[in-house]
Amino acid sequence: MRSDAVRNRARVLEAARALVARDGAEVRMDAIAAEAGVAVGTLYRHFATKEALVAAVVEDSVHALASRAESARAAVDGGADPFAELEQLVRGVAQSYAQDRALKAAAATLGAEVHVDPRETGSTAARAMAAVDDVLRRGRDAGTVRPDVTTEDLLVVLTQVPDEAVTGVGSLERYLRTLLRGIGV
């Protein structure tokens, strides 16, 4: 892809993420194009349908998670404190989860094909899980993470991230403090 096409695609994905999270599956493609600052034809050249666009946004979220987890693992490999990296990772995931939850709901409403299976060898989700596993293991080895905490435990707890629009301002921070105290020693 040409560099301008790559930039346009990224702008469309960013605009779609924000608008779909805010407005749900009802958001119009022309509104997404306007928010991205591109012509509607440009949007449709990249994504023929709203379903394809929403599926791409969800996939982009999984790539961002994998990148965040792999960065945490690289930092730990470079000597960073595993619990500090885990805390930063958990905070980042939790802060983006509410938006991702809205995107997944929109994808389901639209019938978009979104395939995220962390058990599928070589998948982006599997890469993310492997990196989180490594950071947790290093934290357990360093004695800063409880020995019984698993990646699956962490994922289950992260699916319960509060929506501050419903639960009130500050609930996410209280949730994160409680979560981090529960996994640390």
N, C-alpha and C positions, 0 to 999 in steps of 0.2 A: 504494500500500500504506500502511496505517496505520503509525505510528511503532513500535508494539509488534510488529507483524508483521515490519517491517524488522529490528528488533533480534533477534527470534526466528530469522529466516532467517540472519542473520549468526552467531548462536550455533550454529545447526545446522551451518553450513558449517565453522566453526572446530572444532567437536567432530568432525565427519566427517573433516576433514583430519588431525587428530591420531590418531584411532582407525584410520582406513584405512591411514595410513602405518605405524602400529605393528602392526596385526593383519591387514592385507590385505583382500581381497575377502570373507573369511569373517565380518567384523565384522557384528554384528546391528544392525538398525535400532533396536531398543529400547535397546541400549547407547549408540547415538549420541544418541538422545533424552534418555536419563538424563544423559549427559555434558554435553549442551547445557542441561539444566535445563528441558526442555519436555516436554509430553505427547506420546506416540507419535502421536496424531491430529494434533497441530500439525506434527510432522515430515512426515507423509503429506500434509497440506494443501499444503505447499511442494514436496514431492518424492514423486511417486506410487510411485516404485521406487528401489531402491538404485542402479540404473544411472543414473537421472536425477540422483540426489544426487552420485554420484562424478563424472559429467560436469560438473556445476555446480561442483564443487570444483576440477577441473582448469581449467575456464574462469576461475574466480576467480583461480587462480595466474597465468594468462596476463595477466589484468587487472592484477594486482599487479606483474608484470614490466614491463608497459607504463607503469604509473604511476611505477615506480622509474626507468625509462629516461627518461621525459619530465621527471621532476624533475631528473635529472642534466643534461639538455639545458638546462632553464630556468636552472639554476645557472651553467652555462657561459655562456649568453647574458647572464647578469647579471654576468659578469666572473670567475667562479670558475676555478681551474686545471683545465683539461680532464683531465689525468692523475689528479689527485686525485679528481675526480668519477668517472672511469672506474674507478679503484681501488675506490671505495666501491660503485659499481654491481656490479662483478665479485664483490666480497666478499659482497654481499647475495644475488646470484643463486646463487653457489656454496653459500652456507649453506642456502638453501632448496631446492636442487636434489635433494638426497638424498630429501627428503620428497616432492617432486614426482615423482621417479622411481618411488617406491612407489605414488603415486596413479595414475600412468599405467599401471603394471603391473596394478593392481587394475581400472582401467577396461577394459583389454584382456581380463582374465580374465572380467569381467562382460559383455563385449560392449557396453559403453557407447559411445554415439555422441559422440566427442570430435573436433572439427574444429579443428585448429590449423595454419593454413597462412600463413606469413609472406609468401608471394607473392600472396595474395589481397588486392587493393586494398581499403583501408578496414577490414580486419580488425584486431582488437586486436593480433594477432601482427605484422602489417605496421606498425602504429603503433610498437610496441616496436622493431622492426628499424630503422625510420627514425630514431628517437631515438638508438639506439646508433650508427648510421652517422654521425649528426651529431656526436656526442661524439668518436668516433674521428677523424673528419675534422678537427675542431678541434684535437685532440691532435697529429695529424700536422702541421697548419699551424703549431702552436706549437713544433714540434720536440721534443715530449716522448713521442710515440708513433712507433714505427718506421714508415717510409713504406710498407712492404709489408704491414702488418697490415690485414686486412679484417674486417668483421663476421662473415662466414662462418667465417673462421679462429677468431675468438673463440668462436663457437657450437660449433664442432667440439671445441675444447679444453675448453669448459665441460661438454660431455657426458661428459667423463672425470673429473668431480669424484669424489674418493675417498669411500668410505663408511667413516667412522672406526670403525664397529662391526666392520668386517672388517679394515681396514688399520692400525688403532691410533690412539690419541689423538695429536693433533699433526700427523697426515698432511695434514689439510685446510690448515692454516697453511703447511706446507712446500710443498704444491702451489700455493697462492696466491702465495707469495713467488716461486717459480720461474716461474709464469705471468706475473706482473706484471713481473719482470725481463726476460722474453722479449719482451714487447710494448713496453716502454719503451726509450728511447735513453739 
